[in-house]
Amino acid sequence: MTALMSIGEFALATGLSVKALRFYDDRALLAPVDVDPHSGYRRYAPSQVRAAVQIRVLRAAGLAVEDVKAVLEEPDRMPALLEEHAEALRRRRDLEDRALTLARAHAEGPDDGAPVVRERTAEAVAWVGVVMELHLDALDADAANAGANDQFGALGEAAVAAGLQPAGPMWTAMRPGARSATTVEMVLALPVAGEVPPSFAAEGFETVTGVLPRRMERYAAFTAGEQDVDLLEDAPGGALPHPSMIALMEAFDDDAFADAELRQIMADPMEGRIELAATVRELEG
């Protein structure tokens, strides 16, 4: 009969701690060949050393426990699983390298290419809009963008049907959600010429209307997809705020910005030009 090894001897031989061996036993990765029914002592066979070393190698390579288990149970899948993991590592390393580049840039402080915040006088304009609810704990950015495009289309059709003419570029604005702290409402707005009829509605959507008063506003502009701006779109949590948004928020005192509505204006959709604007104060006239 082959001499069996105590868990301590097996740990010393393989480099896996006693705690790790118990963990892998519980996860059905590496079960001892014998467990004393009275003492509960685990014993391992020398032939299990290779499997233990393989587990160490795979875990050191960064594979999750479930992936290690799949490799052990289906050795033929190992090449494919390892390549998938290697590709995931390449993507993560690329993200980390880009994040380090951004972190170094932040450490160096603003440069000559920092976003510029300007002020302008804007005339009063009526607007119509629809409200889109976003659930932050289950947000699908691609689905949200597709939904926003559909709702903007429905809003435009409703405006045309009501005899309203566009009076400028569309914009979006955020406001707290009515249902919970983990929802926000995105207002999709279209400025229009003339008086909006009280009966205006975009069928099937929550419709809102209003008037932006004559105002002094601060704004910053950028072009979506600029090659020299890496927003880490592939990072957990999605893309970073654009530097222009950060600059605009910093141009206000905290108390002043609390009452300001940040509008993201599609200034030139064909060119990808976006303006971020917030009212400084309302003007007479």
C-alpha positions in Angstrom: 0.0 0.0 0.0 1.3 3.4 -0.9 2.3 5.5 2.1 0.0 8.5 2.4 1.1 12.0 3.4 -0.5 14.0 6.2 -1.8 17.4 5.2 1.2 19.1 6.8 3.6 16.8 4.8 1.7 17.4 1.6 1.7 21.2 2.2 5.5 21.2 2.7 6.0 19.1 -0.4 3.8 21.2 -2.7 4.1 24.8 -1.3 0.3 24.9 -0.8 -0.6 26.0 2.7 -2.8 23.8 4.9 -5.5 26.5 4.7 -5.3 26.5 0.9 -5.5 22.7 0.8 -8.6 22.8 2.9 -10.0 25.5 0.7 -9.3 23.5 -2.5 -10.9 20.4 -0.9 -14.1 22.4 -0.1 -14.1 23.6 -3.8 -13.7 20.1 -5.1 -10.3 20.9 -6.8 -8.0 18.7 -4.8 -9.7 16.2 -2.5 -7.5 14.1 -0.1 -7.5 10.4 -0.9 -8.4 9.6 2.7 -10.2 11.3 5.5 -10.1 9.7 8.9 -13.8 9.3 10.0 -13.0 10.0 13.6 -10.3 12.7 13.6 -11.2 14.3 10.2 -7.5 14.3 9.3 -6.8 14.5 5.6 -4.2 12.4 3.9 -2.8 12.7 0.4 -1.1 10.4 -2.1 2.3 11.3 -3.6 0.7 11.0 -7.0 -1.4 14.1 -6.2 1.7 16.3 -6.0 1.5 17.0 -9.8 -2.1 18.2 -9.5 -1.2 20.4 -6.6 1.6 22.0 -8.5 -0.6 22.5 -11.5 -3.1 24.3 -9.3 -0.4 26.5 -8.0 0.8 27.4 -11.5 -2.7 28.2 -12.8 -3.6 30.3 -9.7 -0.2 32.1 -10.0 -1.2 32.9 -13.6 -4.3 34.5 -12.3 -7.0 32.0 -13.2 -10.1 32.0 -11.1 -10.9 28.9 -9.0 -13.7 27.9 -11.4 -11.4 28.1 -14.4 -8.8 26.0 -12.6 -11.4 23.4 -11.9 -12.5 23.4 -15.5 -8.9 22.8 -16.6 -8.4 20.0 -14.2 -11.7 18.3 -15.1 -11.3 18.8 -18.9 -7.6 18.9 -19.8 -8.5 19.1 -23.5 -9.9 22.6 -22.9 -6.7 23.9 -21.3 -5.2 25.5 -24.4 -8.4 27.5 -25.2 -8.9 28.5 -21.6 -5.3 29.6 -21.2 -5.5 31.7 -24.4 -8.8 33.3 -23.2 -7.1 34.2 -19.9 -4.0 35.5 -21.7 -6.2 37.8 -23.8 -8.0 39.0 -20.7 -4.6 39.8 -19.1 -3.5 41.7 -22.2 -6.6 43.8 -22.0 -6.2 44.4 -18.3 -2.5 45.3 -18.7 -3.3 47.7 -21.5 -5.9 49.4 -19.3 -3.5 49.6 -16.4 -0.8 51.1 -18.6 -3.2 53.7 -20.0 -4.4 54.5 -16.5 -0.8 54.9 -15.3 -0.2 57.4 -18.1 -3.3 59.4 -17.0 -2.2 59.2 -13.4 1.2 60.6 -14.3 -0.4 63.4 -16.3 -2.6 64.3 -13.3 0.5 64.3 -11.1 2.2 66.8 -13.4 -0.8 69.2 -13.2 -2.7 71.1 -16.0 -0.8 71.8 -19.2 -1.4 74.2 -22.1 -3.9 71.8 -23.6 -6.2 71.9 -20.7 -9.9 72.6 -21.5 -10.9 76.3 -21.7 -14.1 77.4 -20.0 -15.7 80.5 -21.5 -18.8 82.6 -20.8 -21.5 83.8 -23.2 -24.9 85.5 -23.2 -27.7 83.1 -24.4 -31.2 84.2 -25.4 -34.3 82.8 -23.9 -35.7 79.7 -25.7 -38.6 77.4 -25.3 -38.0 73.7 -25.3 -39.8 70.4 -25.3 -38.4 67.1 -23.9 -38.9 63.6 -22.8 -37.7 61.9 -19.6 -35.6 58.8 -19.6 -35.1 56.9 -16.4 -31.6 55.3 -15.8 -31.0 52.6 -13.2 -27.5 53.1 -12.1 -27.0 49.7 -10.5 -27.9 48.0 -13.7 -26.9 50.5 -16.4 -26.2 49.3 -19.9 -24.5 52.3 -21.6 -25.0 51.0 -25.1 -28.7 50.3 -24.5 -29.1 53.7 -22.9 -27.6 55.4 -25.9 -29.8 53.5 -28.3 -32.8 54.3 -26.2 -31.9 58.0 -26.1 -31.6 58.1 -29.9 -35.0 56.5 -30.3 -36.6 58.9 -27.9 -34.9 61.9 -29.5 -36.4 60.7 -32.8 -39.9 60.4 -31.3 -39.5 63.9 -29.7 -38.6 65.4 -33.1 -41.5 63.8 -34.8 -43.9 65.0 -32.1 -42.5 68.6 -32.5 -43.0 68.5 -36.2 -46.6 67.2 -35.8 -47.3 70.1 -33.4 -46.0 72.7 -35.9 -42.9 73.5 -33.9 -39.6 74.3 -35.6 -36.2 73.5 -34.0 -34.5 76.6 -32.7 -31.0 75.1 -32.0 -29.2 71.9 -31.1 -30.6 69.3 -28.9 -29.3 68.8 -25.3 -29.5 66.4 -22.4 -29.6 67.2 -18.7 -29.7 65.0 -15.6 -31.9 65.3 -12.5 -32.4 63.1 -9.4 -34.6 60.1 -10.0 -38.1 60.2 -8.5 -38.1 56.5 -7.4 -34.8 55.9 -5.6 -31.3 57.2 -4.9 -30.0 54.7 -7.4 -31.9 56.1 -10.4 -31.5 59.4 -12.3 -33.6 61.0 -14.9 -32.1 62.2 -18.2 -34.1 64.9 -19.9 -33.8 64.9 -23.6 -34.6 68.4 -24.8 -35.2 70.1 -28.1 -35.3 73.9 -28.3 -38.2 75.2 -30.4 -39.4 78.4 -31.9 -42.7 79.8 -30.9 -45.2 78.9 -28.1 -45.5 75.3 -27.1 -49.1 74.2 -27.0 -50.3 73.0 -23.6 -51.3 69.7 -25.2 -47.9 68.9 -26.5 -46.9 65.3 -25.9 -44.6 62.6 -27.4 -46.8 59.6 -27.4 -45.6 56.8 -25.2 -43.1 58.9 -23.3 -43.1 61.2 -20.2 -43.1 64.6 -21.8 -41.9 67.8 -20.2 -41.7 71.4 -21.5 -40.1 74.6 -20.3 -38.3 77.8 -21.1 -34.6 78.5 -20.7 -34.5 82.2 -19.7 -32.1 84.8 -21.1 -28.9 84.0 -19.2 -25.2 84.2 -18.8 -23.7 80.7 -19.0 -20.3 79.1 -18.8 -19.5 76.5 -21.3 -16.7 74.2 -22.5 -16.5 72.4 -25.8 -14.9 69.3 -27.1 -15.1 66.8 -30.0 -16.3 63.3 -29.1 -13.7 60.6 -29.9 -10.7 62.9 -29.9 -7.7 60.7 -30.2 -5.6 62.5 -27.6 -8.2 62.0 -24.9 -8.3 58.6 -23.3 -11.4 58.3 -21.1 -10.8 54.6 -20.2 -14.1 53.5 -21.7 -13.1 49.9 -20.9 -12.6 50.6 -17.2 -15.0 49.2 -14.5 -17.8 51.8 -14.2 -17.5 53.0 -17.8 -15.8 56.0 -19.2 -14.3 58.8 -17.1 -15.9 62.3 -17.2 -14.4 64.3 -20.0 -11.8 66.9 -18.9 -14.1 69.6 -20.2 -16.8 68.5 -17.7 -14.3 68.6 -14.8 -13.0 72.0 -15.9 -16.6 73.4 -16.1 -17.5 72.1 -12.7 -14.3 73.6 -11.2 -15.3 77.0 -12.7 -18.2 77.2 -10.2 -18.2 77.4 -6.5 -19.8 74.3 -5.0 -22.8 76.3 -3.7 -23.3 78.0 -7.0 -23.1 74.8 -9.1 -25.6 73.1 -6.8 -28.4 75.3 -8.4 -27.0 75.0 -11.9 -28.2 72.5 -14.5 -25.5 71.0 -16.5 -26.6 70.7 -20.1 -24.8 68.5 -22.7 -25.5 70.2 -26.0 -25.1 68.3 -29.3 -23.6 71.4 -31.0 -22.7 69.6 -34.2 -23.6 65.9 -34.3 -22.0 65.3 -37.7 -18.6 66.5 -36.4 -19.1 65.1 -32.9 -18.8 68.6 -31.4 -20.3 68.7 -27.9 -20.7 71.7 -25.5 -21.2 71.5 -21.8 -23.0 74.5 -20.4 -24.4 75.7 -17.1 -26.2 78.9 -16.2 -24.2 81.5 -14.1 -27.2 83.8 -13.7 -30.4 84.8 -15.4 -30.5 88.1 -17.3 -33.3 90.6 -17.8 -34.9 91.3 -21.2 
